[in-house]
Amino acid sequence: MKKLLVTGGAGFIGSEFIRQGVGKGYKIVLIDKLTYAGDLERIKEVEKEITFYCADITDKEFIGRIFKTEKPDAVVHWAAESHVDRSILDASPFLNANVIGTQVLLDISKQYGIEKFINISTDEIYGELKLDGQFFETAPLNPNSPYSVSKASADMLGRAYYRTYGLPVITVRPSNTYGPWQYPEKFIPVVIVKARNNEKVPVYGSGQNIREWLFVSDCADAVFKILEKGNVGEIYNVGSGEEKRNIEVVKIILNLMGKSVDLIEFIKDRLGHDFRYSLNSEKVRREIGWKAEIKFDEGIKKTVNWNLDNMSWVDSKLNYLIKYWETVYKNEH
C-alpha cells in the first residue's frame, strides 16, 4: 500500500500526516480545496515529493478523474470543516463538506476498489460526559453541535459503506489535537495570539470545561499505525489520556509567556457547550501498539514557541480573523 490519496492535507493535522508520510516513503496524492484554513505553506518542505490537486471533495466528476488518473491504494480522509463556533453561525458548509464530501469519496473509493479507507472522525460525536467515565468505541453517538452532527453523519456513512458494500473502511476518532501550524481560530492559538498582543483572552463560561489534549505528531502517527495494522471495519479511539480544564490550559500558556492572568476575560458560554470529553484508548494500544508520546507539558511548550517563532505566518491570518472574532464574541460579555 504505497500510494495514498490524502484529503485535507493542507490543513493543520493533515499536513503533519503528509510530512510524516513522505518521510516514511509513501507516494502522496493530496486533494485540498484550500479554504481559509488550508495553506500549502504547511507542506512546503515536501511539496516537490507529492502530487497536489486543488479540488472540492463534493465535486464527484473531478474527484473521479483524480482516482482514475492516480489509482491510489488507500484513502486517508482528513478534509472537513472543523470549527464548532463557525458551525453554530452557519451549519450549511459543514453538512456539505463533511457529509456530502464524505459520501462522494466513499462512492468513488467503492468504484475503484480502494484497499483501505481511513475515515477520520472526532471524539465530539459521542456528546459530553460529566466528571466520571470514558467513551469506548461502542458508546452510542450523541452529538450536540452542528459540527459534531456533521462528523457523526460522516462517521456513520463510512461504517454503513463497510456493512452494506464491504468497502474496507476503518474509523478513527481522535481527541482534541493541538500543536504547530494550527489555524489561529482554535482555542490554544487564540490564547497565544491574544496574550502576545496583550489583549483580553476570551474564555467561555467559567473555563471549567474539560478536554483531552493530543499533540499533532502523535495524532498523525496513530493514523499511520492504524492504516498499516488496523482491522477493516473497526473503530479506534485515539487519545492521550491527558485531560485539562480550559482555564488550566489558559493559565499554563500565560505562565509560559510571562503574562498576567489579569488578561483572562470570561465571556458568555458557547451555545450547547459540551462539558467534558474523555476517550478510552485501550483498544488502539492493545491491537495496534500505539500510545501518545508527547506529554502535554512538552507539547504546549513546543506549541507556544512555534507560534512565537512563526508570528509572520500567524499574523498573515489575522486580518481575516478579526471580523470573525468580532462576530463570535460580540455581546458575549
Buried (B, 14 or more C-beta within 10 A) or exposed (E): EEBBBBBBBBBBBBBBBBBBBBEEEBBBBBBBBBBEBBBBBBBEEBBEBBBBBEBBBBBBEBBBBBBEEBEBBBBBBBBBBBBBBBBBEEBEBBBBBBBBBBBBBBBBBBEBEBEBBBBBBBBBBBBBBEEEEBBBBEBEBEBBBBBBBBBBBBBBBBBBBBEEEEBBBBBBBBBBBBBBBBBBBBBBBBBBBBBBEEEBBBBBBEBEBBBBBBBBBBBBBBBBBBBEEBEEBBBBBBBBBBBBBBBBBBBBBBEBBEBEEEBBBBBEBBEEBBEBBBBBBEBBBEBBEBBBEBEBEEBBEBBBEBBEEBBEBBEEBEEEBEEBBEEBBEEEE
